[in-house]
Amino acid sequence: MIYIETRLKTALKEGLNTLYGLENLADKQLQINQTPKNFEGQLSVLVFPFVRAARKKPEQVAEEVGQYLLENCPEVAAFNVAKGFCNLEIADLYWQELLADLLRNPNYGQGARKESEILVEYSSPNTNKPLHLGHVRNNLLGYSTAELLKFAGYSVKKVQIINDRGIHICKSMLAWQLFGEGETPESSGLKGDHLVGKYYVRFEQAFQAEYKIWQATEAGQAAFAAFLADEKKYKKAVKELTKKSKDKKTAPTEEALQAYFFKSVYKNSYFNQSSELGQKAKAMLQAWEAGDAEVQALWEKMNNWVYAGFASTYKRMGVDFDKNYYESNTYLKGKELVENNLKSDSPIFFKKDDGSTWIDLTDAKLDQKAVLRKDGTSMYITQDMGTALLRYEDYKMDRMVYVVGNEQEYHFQVLFEILNRLGQPYAKNCHHLSYGMVELPEGKMKSREGTVVDADDLMQTLIDEVAKASNERDMLSALPMEEQKEIHEAVALGALKFFILKVEPRKGMLFDPKESIDLQGQTGPYIQNAFVRCQSVQRAFAEKNFSKTTYAEHKLEPIERELLLNIELFPNLVQRAAEQYNPAEIANYLYQLAKTYHQFWNIVKILDADAPQASSFRLDLSQAVAQVIAQAGAILGMKMPSRM
């Protein structure tokens, strides 16, 4: 079916050429928008861009354009002019054709197949802790972006890089060796990722205790004295502390300076140079990289605990992957890439006197960037280069989308520039889908202190809250317990997904669990309830043995046209949202569609309408709304229960 915007633009081009001699206008020059609610009509043509060529006032141009469309475009039933806009009333016949087309087409809104392979990377966790609320936003955004691109017609593969090596992994391993006493997921009753995360926190606690004792030693106080004597560092500390203080005029005390120094300035130096725990963790990392059998066995055992835990979380969250990549494999590929380039006739990398390897990106308004340390080991950027190369070997992708937090924006600018200089064919089509951090009403989360909101706990808490509210209303008690549980989970996770995804990716957000499960307002349950109402109408129709009839003579109510206009916008919205990698457009569209259906539910009678044509039309319209809600919801990973 050719949808109304396309039909109008075709007629509008012909009209502007006939009326004003405007030829070869591009679609993007023709602005057709939804008519504001305080005006009659469904769609409005903006005529200001054509006023100069017409040499007439905006109102006169709008009048002439409207008259042309009325006479030459059968879909236009009437028009009115307001402030340089030509507001169009679309004929009922068009809306009835649209409805019939949708009900015949289970793939309504889905884009035509495109010859383009896109990889979407998301999740990419560390194997030293369970997934938390920050990972939830990453996973939901990555999954829905991939599903959106699929629905728009692209071939999509979902991938992740699992950060399974490095000093942070060794911290958990060492703590388990020192304090674990052989504890396992089976013996503790903990999921594997929770158990390993427990020992990551345990390492930090032991390290902080060790560090606190050292601070009072002669060596610790000597380090602080050297800091005070360094004028540049001292002034910087004073400036930062004064900025944070309520009293901007009084210099910070020595006690405040000492706390700042040991927490923010010297902690990493202590870990690397003086900490007994730090030396043990670094020795474990070196043994791992040297292939030590005992360390490798412990690494595999604890990583497998984590993988089993992750798999359980992903399954409940409803996200999946076509392929996992592991940092323990890709870091060698990146190192090999750099070393081969150094041997080439036109290397883009160079070595410094200390033996480290760098690339100079200053001509691209970036800095010089280290890619190999002086001991020859890989940096994160090098590992990402190797991962990109492996993925191209596997998929020959045209585009690569990295779903990673906004604190890594500079990292990806550097990565994409290096890939481009290496001549990678997909490099110019790499995109960093940068997103803001998630905070809770009580503030930021901190992994090492164990103050994060665990993803498993969050999902279970929401499910419990939904079950409690449902039981209080006693709406599902007639259903089998298993079905009740499925509905509670669908509503709770739908609430979580919608609340996270309705926010534009680049924006930071505050997640309020209680607000997310509210049945009113811009929430997942509000949308699911619209779907439930659509389904309840169909059940009532079946129970009453109602006979459908044709409805060509049915005169549409304004709310019916508004609903159909919302439905009509869906295919173009999908393409636009996919181009922008923005599932928030789908989420907010879903809310608007659900809101309009709730209004329709309250304004008109459906089965008890005055005429059978009206009832038949409204039954089909409800079915169409349910279909589009389910399709758009699936892009976000939301399940639509038939009862709530």
Secondary structure, DSSP 8 states (H G I E B T S, - for coil): ---HHHHHHHHHHHHHHHHH---S--GGGS-EEE--TTSSSSEEEE-GGGHHHHTS-HHHHHHHHHHHHHHH-TTEEEEEEETTEEEEEE-HHHHHHHHHHHHH-TTTT-----S-EEEEE----BTTS--BHHHHHHHHHHHHHHHHHHHTT-EEEEEEEEB--SHHHHHHHHHHHHH-TT--HHHH---HHHHHHHHHHHHHHHHHHHHHHHHTSHHHHHHHHHHHH-HHHHHHHHHHHHHHSS-SSS---HHHHHHHIIIIISHHHHHHHT-HHHHHHHHHHHHHHTT-HHHHHHHHHHHHHHHHHHHHHHHHHT---SEEEEHHHHHHHHHHHHHHHHTSSS-SEEE-TTS-EEEE-GGGT--EEEEE-TTS-B-HHHHHHHHHHHHHHHH--SEEEEEEEGGGHHHHHHHHHHHHHTT-TTGGGEEEEEE--EEBTTB---TTTT-S-BHHHHHHHHHHHHHHHHHHHT-STTS-HHHHHHHHHHHHHHHHHHHHHTS-TTS-EE--HHHHT-SSSSSHHHHHHHHHHHHHHHHHHHHHT------TT----HHHHHHHHHHHTHHHHHHHHHHTT-HHHHHHHHHHHHHHHHHHHHHS-STT-SSHHHHHHHHHHHHHHHHHHHHHHHHHT----S--
